[in-house]
Amino acid sequence: MTDILVAGETLIDLLPGAGETLHDIDGFAHRPGGAPANVAVGLSRLDTPPAFWTRLGGDPFGDFLQETLNDEGVPAAAFERVDGNTTLAVVSPPGVEGRRFRFYGSGDVTFGFESESVPRDALASTSWVHLGGVALTHPEGREAMRELAAVAAENGRTVSFDVNYREDLVPDGEQDAVVDAVREIVGVSDVVFASDEDVAATGLSSREGEALGHDLLDIGPHTAVVTLGEAGAVVTSASSAPWGERTARHAGFAVEAVDVTGAGDAFTAGLIARLSAGDTDLDGAVAFANATAALSVQERGGMTALPSKEAVESFLAERR
Protein backbone atom coordinates (compact mmCIF):
# COMPACT_ATOMS: atom_id res chain seq x y z
CA MET A 1 0.00 0.00 0.00
CA THR A 2 1.24 3.49 -0.86
CA ASP A 3 -0.01 6.90 0.21
CA ILE A 4 0.50 8.57 -3.19
CA LEU A 5 -0.69 7.80 -6.72
CA VAL A 6 1.12 9.50 -9.62
CA ALA A 7 -0.40 9.46 -13.13
CA GLY A 8 1.10 10.38 -16.47
CA GLU A 9 3.64 9.66 -19.15
CA THR A 10 6.92 7.79 -19.15
CA LEU A 11 9.11 8.34 -22.20
CA ILE A 12 12.68 8.53 -23.44
CA ASP A 13 14.73 11.73 -23.20
CA LEU A 14 17.41 11.94 -25.89
CA LEU A 15 20.16 14.18 -24.52
CA PRO A 16 22.64 15.78 -26.95
CA GLY A 17 26.37 15.24 -26.60
CA ALA A 18 28.86 18.07 -26.25
CA GLY A 19 28.42 20.88 -28.76
CA GLU A 20 26.29 23.91 -29.48
CA THR A 21 24.36 22.77 -32.58
CA LEU A 22 23.36 19.57 -34.35
CA HIS A 23 26.40 19.99 -36.61
CA ASP A 24 28.70 19.94 -33.58
CA ILE A 25 27.43 17.01 -31.52
CA ASP A 26 28.35 13.38 -32.11
CA GLY A 27 24.98 11.98 -31.04
CA PHE A 28 22.36 11.61 -28.35
CA ALA A 29 22.24 9.54 -25.17
CA HIS A 30 18.95 7.94 -24.12
CA ARG A 31 17.68 8.48 -20.59
CA PRO A 32 14.35 7.58 -18.90
CA GLY A 33 12.07 10.58 -18.58
CA GLY A 34 8.60 12.09 -18.62
CA ALA A 35 7.58 14.59 -15.93
CA PRO A 36 5.21 12.27 -13.98
CA ALA A 37 7.74 9.41 -14.21
CA ASN A 38 10.44 11.72 -12.85
CA VAL A 39 8.14 12.69 -9.98
CA ALA A 40 7.34 9.03 -9.24
CA VAL A 41 11.03 8.05 -9.17
CA GLY A 42 11.89 11.22 -7.24
CA LEU A 43 9.38 10.25 -4.56
CA SER A 44 10.74 6.72 -4.42
CA ARG A 45 14.28 8.01 -3.90
CA LEU A 46 12.92 10.25 -1.13
CA ASP A 47 11.64 7.13 0.63
CA THR A 48 8.02 7.75 -0.41
CA PRO A 49 7.44 5.27 -3.29
CA PRO A 50 4.12 5.96 -5.04
CA ALA A 51 1.80 3.83 -7.10
CA PHE A 52 2.23 4.94 -10.72
CA TRP A 53 -0.32 4.81 -13.53
CA THR A 54 1.55 5.00 -16.82
CA ARG A 55 1.64 3.54 -20.33
CA LEU A 56 4.73 1.85 -21.74
CA GLY A 57 5.27 0.96 -25.38
CA GLY A 58 5.76 -2.60 -26.51
CA ASP A 59 9.16 -1.78 -28.02
CA PRO A 60 12.66 -2.18 -26.50
CA PHE A 61 12.46 1.35 -25.12
CA GLY A 62 9.31 0.29 -23.24
CA ASP A 63 11.21 -2.70 -21.84
CA PHE A 64 14.00 -0.39 -20.72
CA LEU A 65 11.57 1.98 -19.03
CA GLN A 66 9.76 -0.80 -17.17
CA GLU A 67 13.08 -2.22 -15.96
CA THR A 68 14.10 1.25 -14.80
CA LEU A 69 10.89 1.84 -12.86
CA ASN A 70 11.16 -1.60 -11.28
CA ASP A 71 14.77 -0.97 -10.30
CA GLU A 72 13.74 2.35 -8.74
CA GLY A 73 11.22 0.65 -6.47
CA VAL A 74 8.13 2.12 -8.12
CA PRO A 75 5.25 -0.39 -7.69
CA ALA A 76 4.20 -1.91 -11.03
CA ALA A 77 0.51 -2.43 -10.26
CA ALA A 78 -0.70 0.33 -12.59
CA PHE A 79 1.78 -0.04 -15.48
CA GLU A 80 0.12 -0.63 -18.86
CA ARG A 81 2.05 -2.23 -21.74
CA VAL A 82 0.57 -1.29 -25.11
CA ASP A 83 1.48 -2.08 -28.71
CA GLY A 84 3.53 0.58 -30.46
CA ASN A 85 6.60 2.73 -30.09
CA THR A 86 7.59 4.83 -27.11
CA THR A 87 7.57 8.61 -27.49
CA LEU A 88 11.02 10.23 -27.71
CA ALA A 89 11.61 13.72 -26.26
CA VAL A 90 14.65 15.09 -28.07
CA VAL A 91 16.45 17.80 -26.12
CA SER A 92 17.91 20.53 -28.33
CA PRO A 93 21.61 21.43 -28.06
CA PRO A 94 22.14 24.75 -26.26
CA GLY A 95 22.88 26.68 -29.46
CA VAL A 96 19.61 25.71 -31.18
CA GLU A 97 16.92 28.39 -31.01
CA GLY A 98 13.27 27.61 -30.36
CA ARG A 99 11.72 24.77 -28.43
CA ARG A 100 13.90 22.96 -25.90
CA PHE A 101 12.06 19.65 -26.42
CA ARG A 102 10.74 18.12 -29.61
CA PHE A 103 8.58 15.01 -29.39
CA TYR A 104 8.76 12.08 -31.80
CA GLY A 105 6.89 8.78 -31.91
CA SER A 106 3.37 7.67 -31.15
CA GLY A 107 1.44 10.00 -28.91
CA ASP A 108 -1.30 7.36 -28.76
CA VAL A 109 1.04 4.94 -26.99
CA THR A 110 2.44 7.31 -24.38
CA PHE A 111 -0.40 9.80 -23.82
CA GLY A 112 -3.52 7.85 -24.83
CA PHE A 113 -4.74 6.92 -21.34
CA GLU A 114 -8.25 5.43 -21.30
CA SER A 115 -10.98 6.33 -18.83
CA GLU A 116 -11.91 2.69 -18.25
CA SER A 117 -8.33 2.06 -17.13
CA VAL A 118 -8.33 4.58 -14.27
CA PRO A 119 -6.72 2.57 -11.43
CA ARG A 120 -9.55 2.73 -8.93
CA ASP A 121 -8.06 0.00 -6.74
CA ALA A 122 -4.83 1.97 -6.36
CA LEU A 123 -6.83 5.15 -5.84
CA ALA A 124 -8.75 3.57 -2.98
CA SER A 125 -5.59 3.01 -0.95
CA THR A 126 -4.03 6.46 -1.41
CA SER A 127 -4.50 9.84 0.21
CA TRP A 128 -2.70 11.99 -2.40
CA VAL A 129 -3.06 11.89 -6.21
CA HIS A 130 -0.66 13.74 -8.51
CA LEU A 131 -1.13 14.05 -12.27
CA GLY A 132 0.72 15.79 -15.09
CA GLY A 133 -0.72 18.02 -17.78
CA VAL A 134 0.96 16.65 -20.90
CA ALA A 135 -1.56 13.80 -21.28
CA LEU A 136 -4.29 16.43 -21.70
CA THR A 137 -2.98 17.07 -25.22
CA HIS A 138 -4.33 13.65 -26.28
CA PRO A 139 -8.15 13.37 -26.67
CA GLU A 140 -8.45 10.09 -24.75
CA GLY A 141 -5.75 10.99 -22.25
CA ARG A 142 -7.56 14.25 -21.58
CA GLU A 143 -10.80 12.51 -20.62
CA ALA A 144 -8.98 9.90 -18.53
CA MET A 145 -7.11 12.52 -16.51
CA ARG A 146 -10.31 14.52 -16.05
CA GLU A 147 -12.01 11.44 -14.64
CA LEU A 148 -9.09 10.57 -12.38
CA ALA A 149 -8.96 14.08 -10.94
CA ALA A 150 -12.74 14.24 -10.47
CA VAL A 151 -13.01 10.82 -8.80
CA ALA A 152 -10.05 11.57 -6.52
CA ALA A 153 -11.55 14.91 -5.48
CA GLU A 154 -15.01 13.43 -4.92
CA ASN A 155 -13.49 10.80 -2.63
CA GLY A 156 -11.61 13.31 -0.51
CA ARG A 157 -8.12 12.65 -1.85
CA THR A 158 -5.65 15.51 -1.98
CA VAL A 159 -5.14 16.25 -5.69
CA SER A 160 -2.04 17.96 -7.06
CA PHE A 161 -1.64 18.95 -10.71
CA ASP A 162 1.39 20.01 -12.73
CA VAL A 163 0.13 22.23 -15.57
CA ASN A 164 3.24 21.51 -17.71
CA TYR A 165 1.53 22.83 -20.86
CA ARG A 166 3.21 21.67 -24.10
CA GLU A 167 1.67 23.75 -26.88
CA ASP A 168 3.59 21.90 -29.61
CA LEU A 169 1.81 18.66 -28.68
CA VAL A 170 -1.69 20.16 -28.99
CA PRO A 171 -3.36 19.00 -32.25
CA ASP A 172 -4.65 21.69 -34.61
CA GLY A 173 -8.04 22.95 -33.54
CA GLU A 174 -7.90 21.43 -30.05
CA GLN A 175 -6.26 24.23 -28.05
CA ASP A 176 -9.56 25.37 -26.53
CA ALA A 177 -10.41 21.82 -25.46
CA VAL A 178 -7.00 21.37 -23.84
CA VAL A 179 -7.15 24.72 -22.03
CA ASP A 180 -10.68 23.92 -20.82
CA ALA A 181 -9.37 20.65 -19.38
CA VAL A 182 -6.44 22.44 -17.72
CA ARG A 183 -8.84 24.92 -16.09
CA GLU A 184 -11.19 22.13 -15.00
CA ILE A 185 -8.42 20.12 -13.34
CA VAL A 186 -6.91 23.21 -11.71
CA GLY A 187 -10.39 23.87 -10.35
CA VAL A 188 -10.75 20.46 -8.66
CA SER A 189 -7.14 20.29 -7.46
CA ASP A 190 -5.86 21.21 -4.02
CA VAL A 191 -2.26 21.99 -5.00
CA VAL A 192 -1.23 23.27 -8.44
CA PHE A 193 2.32 23.45 -9.80
CA ALA A 194 3.06 25.83 -12.67
CA SER A 195 5.58 28.17 -14.21
CA ASP A 196 4.82 31.63 -15.58
CA GLU A 197 5.49 30.29 -19.07
CA ASP A 198 3.10 27.33 -18.65
CA VAL A 199 0.19 29.45 -17.59
CA ALA A 200 0.79 32.29 -20.05
CA ALA A 201 0.61 29.77 -22.92
CA THR A 202 -2.82 28.59 -21.72
CA GLY A 203 -4.18 32.13 -21.45
CA LEU A 204 -5.40 31.52 -17.88
CA SER A 205 -3.20 34.33 -16.55
CA SER A 206 -0.58 36.74 -17.87
CA ARG A 207 0.86 37.58 -14.46
CA GLU A 208 3.98 36.22 -12.79
CA GLY A 209 5.20 34.99 -9.41
CA GLU A 210 2.97 35.59 -6.41
CA ALA A 211 0.38 37.43 -8.53
CA LEU A 212 0.08 34.37 -10.76
CA GLY A 213 -0.35 32.26 -7.63
CA HIS A 214 -3.34 34.35 -6.57
CA ASP A 215 -4.89 34.00 -10.05
CA LEU A 216 -4.60 30.22 -9.75
CA LEU A 217 -6.15 30.26 -6.26
CA ASP A 218 -9.14 32.10 -7.72
CA ILE A 219 -9.81 29.08 -9.97
CA GLY A 220 -10.09 26.64 -7.07
CA PRO A 221 -6.97 25.14 -5.43
CA HIS A 222 -5.97 26.05 -1.88
CA THR A 223 -2.24 26.16 -2.75
CA ALA A 224 -0.46 27.46 -5.85
CA VAL A 225 3.20 26.65 -6.43
CA VAL A 226 4.96 28.87 -8.98
CA THR A 227 8.44 27.70 -9.94
CA LEU A 228 10.88 30.42 -10.97
CA GLY A 229 13.83 28.48 -12.39
CA GLU A 230 17.14 29.49 -10.86
CA ALA A 231 15.27 32.09 -8.77
CA GLY A 232 13.59 29.36 -6.71
CA ALA A 233 9.86 29.27 -6.08
CA VAL A 234 6.97 31.08 -4.43
CA VAL A 235 4.06 29.23 -2.84
CA THR A 236 0.77 30.97 -2.08
CA SER A 237 -1.99 29.35 -0.04
CA ALA A 238 -5.52 30.15 1.08
CA SER A 239 -6.95 29.82 4.58
CA SER A 240 -8.41 26.42 3.65
CA ALA A 241 -4.93 24.93 3.21
CA PRO A 242 -3.63 22.65 6.01
CA TRP A 243 -0.75 25.13 6.46
CA GLY A 244 -3.08 28.15 6.47
CA GLU A 245 -3.17 31.36 4.45
CA ARG A 246 0.36 32.49 3.68
CA THR A 247 3.11 33.03 1.14
CA ALA A 248 6.38 31.10 1.29
CA ARG A 249 9.35 32.20 -0.81
CA HIS A 250 12.67 30.52 -1.30
CA ALA A 251 15.32 31.84 -3.67
CA GLY A 252 16.87 28.44 -4.33
CA PHE A 253 20.51 27.42 -3.93
CA ALA A 254 23.53 28.49 -5.95
CA VAL A 255 25.09 25.38 -7.53
CA GLU A 256 27.05 24.50 -10.66
CA ALA A 257 24.32 23.38 -13.07
CA VAL A 258 25.25 20.66 -15.56
CA ASP A 259 21.77 19.74 -16.88
CA VAL A 260 18.48 21.33 -15.82
CA THR A 261 16.32 18.64 -17.45
CA GLY A 262 13.80 17.52 -14.84
CA ALA A 263 14.70 20.13 -12.21
CA GLY A 264 11.07 21.15 -11.88
CA ASP A 265 10.05 17.51 -11.45
CA ALA A 266 12.67 17.08 -8.70
CA PHE A 267 11.20 20.15 -6.97
CA THR A 268 7.68 18.72 -7.29
CA ALA A 269 8.74 15.38 -5.82
CA GLY A 270 10.48 17.11 -2.92
CA LEU A 271 7.48 19.27 -2.05
CA ILE A 272 4.94 16.44 -2.34
CA ALA A 273 7.14 14.18 -0.20
CA ARG A 274 7.03 16.72 2.61
CA LEU A 275 3.43 17.92 2.32
CA SER A 276 1.89 14.46 1.82
CA ALA A 277 3.54 13.37 5.06
CA GLY A 278 1.56 16.03 6.94
CA ASP A 279 4.32 18.64 7.19
CA THR A 280 2.75 22.06 7.78
CA ASP A 281 6.08 23.93 7.83
CA LEU A 282 5.64 25.38 4.35
CA ASP A 283 8.92 27.32 4.41
CA GLY A 284 10.84 24.17 5.35
CA ALA A 285 9.03 22.13 2.72
CA VAL A 286 9.85 24.63 -0.04
CA ALA A 287 13.50 24.72 1.05
CA PHE A 288 13.58 20.90 0.93
CA ALA A 289 12.06 20.95 -2.58
CA ASN A 290 14.58 23.54 -3.80
CA ALA A 291 17.43 21.47 -2.36
CA THR A 292 16.11 18.42 -4.22
CA ALA A 293 16.09 20.42 -7.45
CA ALA A 294 19.55 21.90 -6.79
CA LEU A 295 21.08 18.46 -6.39
CA SER A 296 19.33 17.17 -9.52
CA VAL A 297 20.93 19.74 -11.86
CA GLN A 298 24.48 18.80 -10.93
CA GLU A 299 24.39 15.63 -13.07
CA ARG A 300 23.14 14.83 -16.58
CA GLY A 301 19.74 13.24 -17.06
CA GLY A 302 16.45 14.26 -15.47
CA MET A 303 15.52 10.99 -13.77
CA THR A 304 18.99 9.55 -13.29
CA ALA A 305 20.14 12.68 -11.43
CA LEU A 306 17.36 12.64 -8.82
CA PRO A 307 18.80 12.63 -5.27
CA SER A 308 18.12 10.45 -2.25
CA LYS A 309 16.47 11.73 0.91
CA GLU A 310 19.78 11.40 2.75
CA ALA A 311 21.56 13.49 0.11
CA VAL A 312 18.96 16.26 0.36
CA GLU A 313 19.09 16.33 4.16
CA SER A 314 22.90 16.41 4.09
CA PHE A 315 22.84 19.25 1.55
CA LEU A 316 20.47 21.28 3.72
CA ALA A 317 22.54 20.64 6.83
CA GLU A 318 25.65 21.94 5.07
CA ARG A 319 23.82 25.04 3.81
CA ARG A 320 22.54 25.87 7.29
Secondary structure, DSSP 4 states (H G I P E B T S, - for coil): --SEEEES--EEEEEE-SSSSTTT---EEEEEE-HHHHHHHHHHHTT-PPEEEEEEESSHHHHHHHHHHHHTT---TTEEEESSPPPEEEEPPTT--S-SEEEES-HHHHH---GGG--HHHHHT-SEEEEESGGGGSHHHHHHHHHHHHHHHHTT-EEEEE----GGGSPTT-HHHHHHHHHHHHHH-SEEEEEHHHHHHHTS----HHHHHHHHHHHS-SEEEEE-GGG-EEEEE-TTSTT-SEEEEE-------S--TTHHHHHHHHHHHHHTTT---HHHHHHHHHHHHHHHTTSSSTTTTPPPHHHHHHHHHHH-
